[in-house]
């Protein structure tokens, strides 16, 4: 019933990849500040437009919602950059660290990781498309479980199935990054095909992987809650200097910054811990033919992944005789 990862080792990996932790903090706290500024400015403008006559500032909530939507639009626009530079780059150095390789220090670590990612994934859009397909297949694989009680045989669990299933779905957040780590580890020359192999390996070890992913998810959210509670006191004290009832705003601010801590520091710990479990579990294994056949017959996302793998291989075969032929796939082929 226990977990199979080394939490101390995962925390140590964060120290050794400190440049990426700093980068993650800059990015995710920047996102938090973007939301706060956008919502605050939108609320103030909305209040100003409706503060006269009978409006009594009722437009503040609408202005805040518009500000939130605007910030979300900016985040949507940069999502590929975050995956490509921040997440994939950190996964690259964590994978190297897991395998005992030495890493550059300081800013050179980020440059090194970026080069590793570009060796496998030339374009951010291609990596993003691959990541979306991986997530789709993972949702299907988890949906094939008849019952989570088979994975976590806790007495009386049937009464908590709704909550447990929600936690399982939440735990998938980090598994797609483990599949990307597998691509980097094996130095794939066809990421579509390598990802399909990695997904089959995940599926045939589903109980072990989900068990550990659930443990990590629970740990992360407990830690995030503690961070939220620690932040709430100072934020409430700061908001008290402003007129009016600012209690709800203080809760929102504390939550946003707790989320930032989670994304910047806690999530990579979970990713490295899950990476430990995955690489250890699949060691010496080959993708199971029955699982592969099941996924090909039942998952449209897996079939799309296989189709792209076949197209990638055919294109490279056609280009093999042409020197420096351009590759439009967004992935680099080692020819």
Protein Blocks (a to p, Z undefined) as FASTA:
>chain_A
ZZfbdfklmmmmmmmmmmmmmmmmmmmmmmmmmmmmmmmmmmmmmmmmmmghjlnommmm
mmmmmmmmmmmmmmmmmmmmmmmmmmmmmmmmmmmmmnopacdehjllmmmmmmmmmmmm
mbfklmmmmmmmmmmmmmmmmmmpmbfklmmccehklmmmmmmmmmmmmmmmmmmmmmmm
mmmmnopablklmmmmmmmmmmmmmmmmmmmmmmmmmmmmmmmmmmmmmmmmmmmmmmmm
pgcjfklmmmmmmmmmmmmmmmmmmmmmmmmmmmmmmmmmmgoiacdfklmmmmmmmmmk
lmmmmmmmmmmmmmmmmmmmpghiacfkopacdZZ
